[in-house]
């Protein structure tokens, strides 16, 4: 879809993404345990919105409405009705039209689509906020909540950790089809952690992971699935993080930029997006992300672009094999070449097409509802030279985000360009 009115990302902000292994995450062995608590879901929805408006010096009265992205607030936080929660961010937002969208891990991408459609409908300044809390219960109970992104009735029983097992299934199929050892994805994992080490907002900023450690199961990097068929195809290092966090981007029309006093050359334009879904619980080919491929092709056609136009990408690396499959789905390389493409350094920060420059879901973190919004914010930051230690050497002008929900059952691919003078 090509927006019928130009849609600009005027700016935004995010919280740190935190959880286990992050020094600020409060758990029973933290020195502040019992005296301080982790931020709640309300904080992760309202604080990024306030901070984004303050950072841009935008009067909240100029906001016409907005969208909240969240997957399982009812489960982890006993809280739904999150559009109305965003209205608590500032008194001036009371009475504005806010709504919540949900599409599992693609919720943030869908919120970006909904916000773009609000601009198309005539709004000039729109808040898109994503927030998630996932650390209020133990790991197995959390895995059960997250399994609702699969076809729960048909797929929940595959393993106590449903989603890791579904992607271990993909890893097994890929290894068998292309005669590959599961340890071959280790360079993709190590790249994620190396990028996160440069990113002060990343969940795993202070955690090291090298190729050798990521390549093999060990006490430091165990396999953990119960399912004997898929157990050996996924290690802890292959997984995204169970994170808490929030992010916000401010979308605007050309008229909205004038109202806020922001020059178009300070922004990034959303050129087009593709949104595709597949039947829940049905995957045609375990070695392909066919729904993401359809979304990407739609976005490319509507923009008049192809994969060679992409200079930077943020992709949904919920598991290490998923990042390799994302390379292929976006057309950055051919089918069966994704793992090697990553291993050869093509997607490193210094590579030909840097991917997940801040660490991706595996190391930046994955607060589900915030992820797709954070991806858009990363495009804005890279294209404006704002990424600090993980800024690309050459500031990019064209990029893509790919945000996927479930086992590639919902996907949003969005294309961006830096507005030139």
N, C-alpha and C positions, 0 to 999 in steps of 0.2 A: 504494500500500500504506500503510495506517495501522498503525503499530506496535502490537502487542498489549500491550506494556508501554511506558509513557512512556520516551522516549529523550532525554536531555539532553546538549547540548554543554557540558561543564563548563569548558572552556578549551582552550588550546593555544598553539603557537608556530610560527614558521617562521624559516628562514634568509633572508638576502638572496638574491634571485635575480640571478645574475651571468652574464656572457657578453660577447661583443664589445660595445664601447662602455661597459662598466661599469669604473670606475676601479680596482676591486679584482681584475679578471680578469687573470690572468697570460698574456701572449702575448709574441711575440718582441720587440716594441718597448716592453714594460713595463720600468720601471727595475729591478724585482726578478726579471726573467727570468733563469733559471739559478741563482737562490738560493732561490726559493720556488715552490711548486707550488699549483695550484688544489685545493680540497677534492675528495675522491673520493666515490664512491657510498656507501661505508660511512658516511662522515661525514654525508651528507645523509639517511640513514635513522636512524642512532643519535642524532645530536646533537639533532634536534628532539624526539625522545621523551624524552631526559634532561632537556632544558630545560623541556618542558611539565610534567613531574612535579615538577621543582624549583620552577618558577614557581607551581604550585598547592600547594606544600608537601605533596605526596602521597607516602606511603610506597610505593615500587615493589612491595612485597609485596602490596599491595591489587589490583594489576593481575591480571585473570583471563585475559587473552589479547589478541590483536590481529590487525590486518590490515596488510599492506604493499602499497602501490600502486606499480607500476613497469611500464613498457612494454618497453624494449629494453636492460636491463642487460647481457644477454649480448652484444649488439653493440658498444655504446660502451665498456663496462667489463669485458668478459669475465667477468661475474659473474651467476649466477642464484641460485636457492635463497635468496631474500631474506627469507622469513619467519624463517629461522634467523639471518640477519644481524641482524634486530631484537633477537633474544635477547642479542646482544653489548652492547646499550645499558646494561645494568646486571646485576650478578650475580644479583639477585633475580628477574630475568626468565627465567633459565635453567630449562628444563623446562615453561614455560608454552606454551599452544597459540597459535602464530603461523602465519599463512599469507600467501601472496602472491596478488593478483588482477591480471588484465590485461585491458583492453578498449580498447587504443590510448589515445587522448587522454581517454577517459572512465574510465580506470583509477581515478582518485581518487574519482569518483562511485560507482563500483562498490564500492570499499573502504568508503565510507560506508554503502552498503546492507548489505554483509557485516557491518560492525561493528554496525549497528542490529539485524540478525538475530541476532547473538551475544547482544545484550541481551535480545531476545525469547526466546532459548533458555534464559536463566537467568543469564548472566554479569552482573555488576554494574559492573565497571570495565573498559573496553576501549580500547586504543590504536589509532588509525587514523593511519597514517604513509604519506606519499607522498614519493618521492625520484627524481630523474633527473639523470644527467650526459649531456650531448650535445655537448660541445666537445672531444672527444679525437681527432677526425678532421677532415678538410677538409669543406667545405660539400657538395660533390657526393656524397662517400661517406656523409655523414650523411643526406642526402636519400634515398639508397638504403635506408639502415636504416629511416628513417621511412616509406618507401613500403610497408613491410610492414603498415601499417594499412589500406591499400587491398587490392583483389584483385590481388596481385602479378603473377600470370600474365596477367591480362587488362588491367591498367591501368598497369603499370610503364612501358611504352613511350611513354606520352603525352608525356613530357618528362623530361629529367634531373632536374628538380625536380617530382616527381609531384604532391605535394599542392598546392603553389601553383598548378599548372596545372589541377587538378581544380576549384579554387575560382575561378580565372580563367574557367573554363568556366561556372560559376554566375553570375559577374559579367556575362559576355557575354549569357547568356540573360535575366538580369534587365534589363539595359540595353535589349535588344531588345523585351522584353515591355512595359516601362513607359516606353519612349522616353526613356531616361536616359543621361547622359554618365557614364563611370566616375569622373570627378573629383568627382561629386556626393557621394561618401562621405567626402570630405575633412574635414568637420566632425566625423565620428565618430572619425577618426584623431586630429585635433587635440585632441579631448576626452580621449582616452586618454592622450596625452602630458602634457596639462595636469594631469590627476589624478596621474600618476606623478611629476610634478615636486614634488608635495606629499608624496610617499610615500618615506621614506628607505630602504625595503626593495626598491624597484622597480629592475628591471634598467636602465631608461632614465631614471632619476631626474635625471640631469645632461644629458640630450639634449633639445633644443628641437625642436618640430615645429609649424608653424603651418598654417592652412588653405591658404594660397597654395602653400606648398611641397608639401603633401600632394596637392594637386589635379592636378598636372601632372608628367609625366616630365621629369627633368633630370639633369645630372651628379651632383647631390646626392641624387636620388631616381629612380634608373633603373628601366626595365623590364629583365627579366633572363631571361625564358623563351625557349626555342628554338622552341617550337611557334608557327608563324606565325599560326594561327587565333586563338590566345588571348593572344599576347604583349602586346598593347596594353591588356589589361584588368586588369593587375596590376602594381603598382610595389612597390619595397622597403617603402615606408611602409605598404602595405596588409597587411603580413605580421606575424604574431606573432613573438616573439623566440626564438632558439635559446638557451635558458637552462639553467643548472645550478642546482639548489636542492632544498630539502626543507621539508616542513610536517607538523605533527602536531596532531590534535585528540583530546581525551580524552572519550569517550562514557561515560555512566553511566545506570543506572536510578535510581529514587528511593532505593532502598536503598544503591546505590553512592554517591550524594551524601552520605547520612548517614555512611557509612564514612569518606569523605574529609573530612567536616566542612565541606561546601560547601552553602550555602543555595540552594534552587531559584531564588530571585529573582536570583541571580547568574548564572544560566545562560540558555541558549536551547534551546527544545524543538524537536525534529524532529517536525513535525505529520504529514507524509506524504511519500511519494516515489513517483515513477513511473519505471519502468525499461522501455525498449522497444528492440528491435533490428530491423534490416531486413537483407535478404539482401545479403551483401557483393558490391560491384561493381554493384549494381542501384539506380538512382535513378529514381523515377517522374516527378518534376517538378523540374527544376533550379532553379526559383524558389521552392521550398518545402523546409523542413526537416520533412518529414512524420513522421519517427521522433521527433524532439523534440516535435512537436505531440501525438503519441500519449502520450508520457511526461508532458507537462504536463497533458493532459486527465485522465489517470489520477490524478495527484497532486491536482488541483483537486477532482475528484469525491470522492476519499477523505477530503479535508480538509473538504469542504463550503465551499470557497472558489471564487473566480473571479479573473480577472486584476485586477479593481478592488481586491482586497484587498492587492495587492503595493505596498509602500512603497519597497523597494530590491531590486535584483537584481544577481547576478553571473552573467554569461552567457559562453558560449564564443566569444570573438571571435578565433578562429585566423586569420581574415582579416577585413578591414573589412566586406565584404559579408555575412559570417557574422553579425556583430553585428546588422545590419539585419534579416536573416532570423530571428534569435533573437527580436527584438522581436515579430515577426509570429507566430512559433511559440508564444510565451508568451501571446499575445492582448493584448499591450500596445497594439497598433495593428492595423489591418486589413491584409490582403494588399496588397502594392504600396505601402504607406505607410511602411515601415521606414526607408528612407533619409531621407525628409523628416522623420519623427518625430525622428531624431537631429539633423538639420540645424537644426530649430527649437528645439533646446536642451531638449527634454522629458526627456532622459536625462542631462543635465549634473549636476554636483554640486549645483547650485542649482535643478534642474529638478523637474518633477512626480514623476518616477519615476527617481531616480538609478541609473545602471547602470555597473558596473565602477568603483566609486568610487576604487579604488587604482591604476587604470591598465589593468586587464584583461590579456589575453594579449599584446596588441600592445605594451604599455609596462611593465606590472608584470612581465611575463615569462611564459614557458611551459616550465618543466621538466615534461615531459609527465605523469609519474606524480604529481607534486605538485599539479597544477593544481586538480583537484576537491577535494582536501583543503584547499588554500588558500582556495577559494571558501567552504567551510563556516566556516573560521576568520574570514574577512572578515565573514560574517553575525554571528558571535559578537561581533566587535570593534565593528562599527557599532551593534549593538543594545545594547551596553554602554558606548557613548560613548568608545571607546578608540582612535579612528583619528587623533587628533592633528590635523594641518593639513588632512586630507581628511575629517574627521568631518562628517556631515550636520548642518545647522543644527538640525533637529528630529530627535531620536534615533528611529529607526524601531522599530516593534514587530512587523512582519510582512515577510517577505522570501522570495526564491526564488533558488536556484542552478540553472543549466542547464549540464551538463558533457557534451560530445559527443565521440564517438570516430569516427575515419575521416570519410568523406564522409557524415555523419549516418547512420551504420550502427548505432551504439550511443549511447543517450542516457539520462541520469539527470537528472530534475528533482526537486528537493527543496524542500519548503516549511518555513519556520521561524517561530516566534513567540517573542517575549521573554516570559519567565515573569514575571507580575505578582505583587505581594504580596497 
